[in-house]
Every structure is written in C-alpha cells, then in structure tokens.
C-alpha cells in the first residue's frame, strides 16, 4: 500500500478521490471484479437449482428470490463500478451494503417465516397421521364380508 486508508477512500487533500482502476488499486482491483463476476454467476445458478427443488415451499422460494435480487444488485453494481471507474468509496459502499443486506435477509427476515411454515407443515402432517391411524383401525362391513368369503 502506497497511501493511507483515508487517502485511498477520499484522495489526497485538495485532489479528487481516486477512481477504482488497476493503476490506482493494483492489489485489489482484479480480485474484486473477478470475485464479483463469479459470485454473480453463482447466485444465478444457485437460484435456478434451488427454486426447482423448492417449488412447493413458498417461504423457501421467496428466500431464494431475495438472495437472487440482492446478489444481482450487489455484484452487478460492483461490476458496473469497475467498468465505469467509480470512486473506490462507492465500490466499498456497494460491498458493505450488499453484505449487510445478505445477512439481514438470511438471518433476520426469513427465519421467523420459515419457522412458522415448518410449524404449519408439522400440524398438517400430524392431522394427516391421526386420520390415517383412526381409519386403519376401523373395520367396515365390506372388509368383514371379504374376510368371511376367503
């Protein structure tokens, strides 16, 4: 690192803030845009795979949609910022806000919804199992008649 952290974020006093280019940030420019591209492709692929697996479970599918759109915006903005030479401060803001959004969606927004959905599934299964047990122990007239004939 040639400059201090504040000089990387805001530029030298009296000068413009540094643009996020290979010349100004040679050590982190390529890893950031390559990771952003890989994570963008991974987000889209993961969404397609998981939505097909979870097509019957609405809250889990909604979670995947939230993660998809968060990933598209975050990683897309990082790629746009590298192509159009945004200031490094903006790239840093995109990364921080995107990561905070990912954490909020995954650990705060959807766990209560998924827990309520799991409770609903548990109740439905218990009701179905209770009906099945009762019906299997009750003999009908037809079943008695079939046993006598044999």
C-alpha positions in Angstrom: 0.0 0.0 0.0 1.4 3.3 -1.1 -1.1 5.6 0.6 -3.0 5.7 3.8 -6.5 4.3 4.2 -8.1 7.8 4.1 -6.2 8.7 1.0 -7.5 5.6 -0.7 -11.1 6.5 0.2 -11.1 10.3 -0.2 -8.0 11.1 -2.1 -5.2 13.5 -1.2 -6.3 16.8 0.3 -7.3 19.2 -2.5 -7.4 16.4 -5.1 -10.2 14.2 -6.5 -11.0 10.9 -4.8 -9.2 8.0 -6.6 -11.0 6.0 -9.2 -11.2 2.3 -8.8 -8.8 1.2 -11.6 -6.0 -1.2 -12.0 -3.4 1.6 -11.8 -4.7 3.1 -8.5 -5.6 -0.2 -6.8 -3.3 -2.9 -8.3 -3.5 -5.3 -5.4 -7.4 -5.5 -5.0 -8.8 -4.4 -8.4 -8.6 -7.8 -10.2 -9.7 -9.9 -7.2 -12.7 -7.8 -6.5 -14.1 -7.7 -10.1 -13.3 -11.4 -10.7 -14.9 -12.4 -7.3 -17.9 -10.2 -8.2 -18.4 -11.9 -11.6 -18.0 -15.4 -10.1 -20.5 -14.7 -7.3 -22.9 -13.1 -9.7 -22.9 -16.3 -11.9 -23.0 -18.5 -8.8 -26.0 -16.6 -7.4 -28.0 -17.1 -10.7 -27.1 -20.8 -10.9 -27.9 -21.4 -7.2 -31.2 -19.7 -7.6 -32.2 -21.8 -10.6 -31.2 -25.0 -8.9 -32.9 -24.3 -5.5 -36.1 -22.9 -7.0 -36.6 -26.2 -8.9 -36.0 -28.2 -5.7 -38.3 -26.0 -3.5 -41.1 -25.3 -6.0 -43.7 -26.5 -3.4 -42.4 -24.4 -0.4 -43.2 -20.8 -0.9 -41.2 -19.2 2.0 -38.0 -21.0 1.0 -38.6 -20.0 -2.6 -39.1 -16.4 -1.5 -35.8 -16.5 0.4 -34.1 -17.6 -2.8 -35.6 -14.8 -4.7 -34.5 -12.2 -2.1 -31.0 -13.7 -2.2 -31.0 -13.6 -6.1 -32.0 -9.9 -6.3 -29.6 -8.9 -3.6 -26.8 -10.7 -5.4 -27.7 -9.2 -8.7 -27.8 -5.7 -7.4 -24.6 -6.0 -5.3 -22.4 -7.9 -7.7 -23.8 -6.1 -10.7 -23.1 -2.7 -9.2 -19.6 -3.7 -8.3 -19.0 -4.8 -11.9 -20.6 -1.6 -13.3 -18.4 0.4 -10.9 -15.2 -1.3 -12.1 -16.2 -0.8 -15.8 -17.1 2.9 -15.4 -14.3 3.7 -13.0 -16.4 4.7 -10.0 -14.6 6.1 -6.9 -13.4 3.4 -4.6 -15.6 4.8 -1.8 -18.7 3.8 -3.9 -17.3 0.3 -4.5 -16.7 -0.1 -0.8 -20.3 1.1 -0.1 -21.7 -1.4 -2.6 -19.8 -4.2 -0.9 -20.8 -3.2 2.7 -24.5 -2.6 1.9 -24.7 -5.8 -0.1 -23.2 -7.9 2.6 -25.4 -6.3 5.3 -28.5 -7.0 3.1 -27.4 -10.6 2.6 -27.0 -11.1 6.4 -30.3 -9.4 7.1 -32.3 -11.4 4.6 -30.8 -14.8 5.7 -30.6 -14.4 9.4 -33.3 -11.8 10.4 -36.0 -11.5 7.7 -36.8 -15.1 6.8 -36.1 -17.3 9.9 -39.4 -16.4 11.6 -41.3 -17.0 8.3 -39.6 -20.4 7.8 -40.3 -21.4 11.4 -44.0 -20.5 11.0 -44.1 -22.5 7.8 -42.4 -25.5 9.4 -45.0 -25.4 12.2 -47.8 -25.3 9.6 -46.3 -28.4 7.9 -45.9 -30.2 11.2 -49.5 -29.6 12.1 -50.7 -30.8 8.7 -48.6 -33.9 9.0 -49.9 -34.6 12.5 -53.5 -34.2 11.3 -53.0 -36.5 8.4 -51.3 -39.1 10.5 -54.1 -39.0 13.1 -56.7 -39.5 10.4 -54.8 -42.4 8.9 -54.4 -44.2 12.2 -58.1 -43.9 13.0 -59.2 -45.1 9.6 -56.9 -48.0 9.6 -58.3 -49.4 12.9 -62.0 -49.1 12.0 -63.3 -52.1 10.1 -66.0 -51.5 7.5 -68.8 -54.0 6.6 -67.1 -54.6 3.3 -63.8 -55.7 4.9 -65.7 -58.1 7.2 -67.5 -59.7 4.3 -64.3 -60.2 2.3 -62.7 -62.0 5.2 -65.5 -64.5 5.6 -65.5 -65.5 1.9 -61.9 -66.4 1.9 
